[in-house]
Amino acid sequence: MPPFDQSRYQVRLEWGVDGVRRLAHSDIVVVVDVLRFSSTVSREVAAGRSVPLDASAHAVSINGAAIAAAAAEAGATVMLGCLRDASAVASAVFAEQTARAARTSVAVIAAGELTGRERGAPVRFAVEDQLGAGAVVDALAALGIDHTSSEAAAACEAFRGLRGAVRHLLTASGSGQELLERDARDEVLAAAEIDADATAPVLVDGVFRAWDVSAESAPRAARQA
């Protein structure tokens, strides 16, 4: 086993599109792009709307949308996680595992911030995605899905320790400050709301929809590829 693929753990954590490729194949990939892709889509899906993973999505999100597409191409069930829907995503993962009747591997992919739009631009650490990923890992652990890699455990503890300060941390972060300069303060504050949405966005036939407890997980994952 390569030392960095985290294959010995059920819950894994990596960063960016390259992180999807570094990890061992995971049954479920949760893409965390707090500012703004995951949070925006979570709000739309919670309101009963669907969001296609199309050219317009890639134009808005040069990182989160690309990660979701890469994970789908690898044959994983793709969900979007953030602070707003962490518990809903964990519940969907738990239900997927129950439906599969088998141990289900979960890769939490923090998007980070691309330093440019050119191909191969490096990914910068983003505190909002560290916290969002940690929120998802924490919610999974609360349901007993807690065999986590060191990377996932560290993100989880960061969220637990800083949970009361996420509103300040998001507005003070580089990404948050950038959005504040664009008069998007309300959007940043909305992204900082913990478990505000009761639905989990899942990619089905190229479109993000609310996760459906009645759907069969295996055919859904196959249709994404």
C-alpha positions as CSV (number, residue, x, y, z in Angstrom):
1,M,0.0,0.0,0.0
2,P,1.4,3.4,-0.9
3,P,2.0,5.4,2.4
4,F,-0.1,8.3,1.3
5,D,-3.2,6.7,-0.1
6,Q,-4.8,6.3,3.4
7,S,-6.3,3.0,2.2
8,R,-6.1,1.4,5.7
9,Y,-8.6,3.9,7.0
10,Q,-12.4,4.2,6.4
11,V,-12.5,8.0,6.5
12,R,-9.8,9.8,4.6
13,L,-8.9,13.4,3.9
14,E,-7.0,15.1,1.1
15,W,-6.8,18.4,-0.8
16,G,-7.7,19.3,-4.4
17,V,-8.1,17.3,-7.6
18,D,-4.7,15.8,-7.1
19,G,-5.8,14.6,-3.7
20,V,-8.6,12.5,-5.3
21,R,-5.9,10.8,-7.3
22,R,-3.5,10.3,-4.4
23,L,-6.0,8.5,-2.2
24,A,-7.1,4.9,-2.7
25,H,-10.4,4.6,-4.5
26,S,-13.2,5.5,-2.1
27,D,-16.9,4.5,-2.4
28,I,-18.0,8.0,-1.4
29,V,-16.3,11.3,-2.1
30,V,-17.4,14.3,-0.2
31,V,-16.2,17.5,-1.8
32,V,-15.8,20.5,0.6
33,D,-15.6,23.9,-1.0
34,V,-17.1,26.1,1.7
35,L,-16.5,29.5,-0.1
36,R,-18.5,29.0,-2.2
37,F,-19.4,26.0,-4.3
38,S,-20.5,23.5,-1.6
39,S,-22.4,26.1,0.5
40,T,-24.2,27.6,-2.5
41,V,-25.3,24.2,-3.9
42,S,-26.3,23.1,-0.4
43,R,-28.6,26.1,-0.1
44,E,-30.1,25.5,-3.5
45,V,-30.7,21.8,-3.0
46,A,-32.2,22.5,0.5
47,A,-34.6,24.9,-1.2
48,G,-35.8,22.1,-3.5
49,R,-33.8,23.1,-6.6
50,S,-31.3,21.0,-8.6
51,V,-27.9,22.2,-9.7
52,P,-26.2,20.8,-12.9
53,L,-22.5,20.2,-12.9
54,D,-22.1,21.9,-16.2
55,A,-19.9,24.6,-17.8
56,S,-21.5,27.3,-15.8
57,A,-20.7,25.5,-12.5
58,H,-17.1,25.1,-13.6
59,A,-16.9,28.8,-14.5
60,V,-18.1,29.7,-11.0
61,S,-16.0,27.1,-9.2
62,I,-12.7,26.4,-10.8
63,N,-11.8,24.0,-8.0
64,G,-14.8,22.4,-6.3
65,A,-16.6,21.6,-9.5
66,A,-13.4,20.0,-11.0
67,I,-13.0,17.9,-7.9
68,A,-16.6,16.7,-8.1
69,A,-16.1,15.8,-11.8
70,A,-12.9,13.9,-11.2
71,A,-14.5,11.9,-8.3
72,A,-17.5,11.0,-10.5
73,E,-15.2,9.9,-13.3
74,A,-13.5,7.6,-10.8
75,G,-16.9,5.9,-10.1
76,A,-17.5,7.3,-6.6
77,T,-20.8,8.5,-5.2
78,V,-20.2,12.2,-5.0
79,M,-21.7,14.5,-2.3
80,L,-21.0,18.1,-1.4
81,G,-20.1,18.9,2.2
82,C,-19.8,22.1,4.1
83,L,-20.5,23.6,7.5
84,R,-24.2,24.0,6.5
85,D,-24.9,20.4,5.7
86,A,-22.3,18.3,7.6
87,S,-24.8,16.3,9.7
88,A,-27.0,15.8,6.7
89,V,-24.1,14.5,4.6
90,A,-23.0,12.2,7.5
91,S,-26.5,10.8,7.7
92,A,-26.6,10.1,4.0
93,V,-23.2,8.4,4.2
94,F,-24.5,6.2,7.1
95,A,-27.6,5.3,5.1
96,E,-25.5,4.5,2.0
97,Q,-23.4,2.2,4.1
98,T,-26.4,0.5,5.6
99,A,-27.9,0.0,2.1
100,R,-24.6,-1.5,0.8
101,A,-24.5,-3.8,3.9
102,A,-20.7,-3.4,3.8
103,R,-18.0,-1.1,5.2
104,T,-18.0,2.0,3.0
105,S,-14.9,4.1,2.5
106,V,-15.3,7.9,2.5
107,A,-12.9,10.4,1.1
108,V,-13.4,14.0,2.3
109,I,-11.7,16.3,-0.2
110,A,-11.1,19.8,0.9
111,A,-11.0,22.1,-2.2
112,G,-8.5,24.7,-1.0
113,E,-7.9,27.8,-3.1
114,L,-6.3,27.6,-6.5
115,T,-3.7,30.3,-6.9
116,G,-4.6,30.9,-10.5
117,R,-6.8,29.6,-13.4
118,E,-4.0,28.1,-15.4
119,R,-3.7,24.4,-15.7
120,G,-1.7,22.9,-12.8
121,A,-1.9,26.0,-10.6
122,P,-1.0,25.1,-7.0
123,V,-3.6,24.8,-4.3
124,R,-3.4,27.1,-1.3
125,F,-4.6,25.9,2.2
126,A,-8.0,27.4,3.0
127,V,-9.0,27.5,6.6
128,E,-12.7,27.5,5.7
129,D,-12.3,24.1,3.9
130,Q,-10.3,22.7,6.8
131,L,-13.1,23.6,9.1
132,G,-15.8,22.3,6.7
133,A,-14.0,19.0,6.2
134,G,-13.6,18.7,10.0
135,A,-17.3,19.3,10.5
136,V,-18.1,16.4,8.1
137,V,-15.6,14.1,9.8
138,D,-17.0,15.0,13.2
139,A,-20.5,14.3,12.1
140,L,-19.5,10.9,10.7
141,A,-17.8,10.1,14.0
142,A,-21.0,10.9,15.9
143,L,-22.7,8.2,13.9
144,G,-19.9,5.6,14.6
145,I,-18.0,6.0,11.3
146,D,-14.8,7.0,13.1
147,H,-11.9,4.9,11.7
148,T,-10.2,8.0,10.5
149,S,-6.8,8.8,9.0
150,S,-4.5,11.2,10.9
151,E,-5.3,13.9,8.3
152,A,-9.0,13.5,8.8
153,A,-8.6,13.3,12.6
154,A,-6.6,16.6,12.7
155,A,-9.3,18.4,10.6
156,C,-12.0,17.0,13.0
157,E,-10.2,18.3,16.1
158,A,-9.7,21.7,14.4
159,F,-13.4,22.0,13.9
160,R,-14.2,20.8,17.4
161,G,-11.8,23.2,19.0
162,L,-12.8,26.2,16.8
163,R,-16.5,25.5,16.3
164,G,-17.5,28.6,18.3
165,A,-15.3,30.8,16.2
166,V,-16.2,29.7,12.7
167,R,-18.2,32.9,11.9
168,H,-15.2,35.0,12.7
169,L,-12.7,32.7,11.1
170,L,-14.6,32.6,7.8
171,T,-15.0,36.4,7.6
172,A,-11.3,36.9,8.6
173,S,-9.9,34.3,6.1
174,G,-8.4,35.3,2.8
175,S,-11.3,33.9,0.9
176,G,-13.7,35.6,3.2
177,Q,-12.0,38.9,2.9
178,E,-12.0,38.6,-0.9
179,L,-15.8,38.1,-0.8
180,L,-16.3,40.9,1.7
181,E,-14.6,43.2,-0.7
182,R,-17.2,42.2,-3.3
183,D,-20.0,43.1,-1.0
184,A,-20.8,39.4,-0.4
185,R,-20.7,39.5,3.4
186,D,-24.1,37.8,3.7
187,E,-22.9,34.9,1.6
188,V,-19.9,34.4,3.9
189,L,-22.0,34.5,7.0
190,A,-24.5,32.0,5.5
191,A,-21.6,29.6,4.7
192,A,-20.6,29.8,8.4
193,E,-24.0,28.5,9.6
194,I,-23.6,25.0,11.1
195,D,-26.2,22.4,10.0
196,A,-28.5,25.0,8.6
197,D,-29.5,22.6,5.8
198,A,-31.2,19.3,6.3
199,T,-30.4,17.8,2.9
200,A,-27.2,16.4,1.4
201,P,-26.4,17.3,-2.3
202,V,-25.5,14.1,-4.3
203,L,-24.5,14.0,-7.9
204,V,-27.0,12.0,-10.0
205,D,-26.7,11.9,-13.8
206,G,-24.5,15.1,-13.8
207,V,-26.9,17.0,-11.5
208,F,-26.8,17.7,-7.8
209,R,-30.0,16.8,-6.1
210,A,-31.1,16.1,-2.6
211,W,-30.0,12.7,-1.5
212,D,-32.9,10.2,-1.7
213,V,-33.1,7.5,0.9
214,S,-35.2,5.4,-1.4
215,A,-32.6,5.3,-4.2
216,E,-30.2,2.4,-4.7
217,S,-26.6,3.6,-4.2
218,A,-24.7,1.3,-6.6
219,P,-26.7,2.2,-9.7
220,R,-26.5,5.8,-8.8
221,A,-22.7,5.7,-8.6
222,A,-22.4,4.0,-11.9
223,R,-24.6,6.6,-13.6
224,Q,-22.2,9.4,-12.5
225,A,-19.2,7.9,-14.2
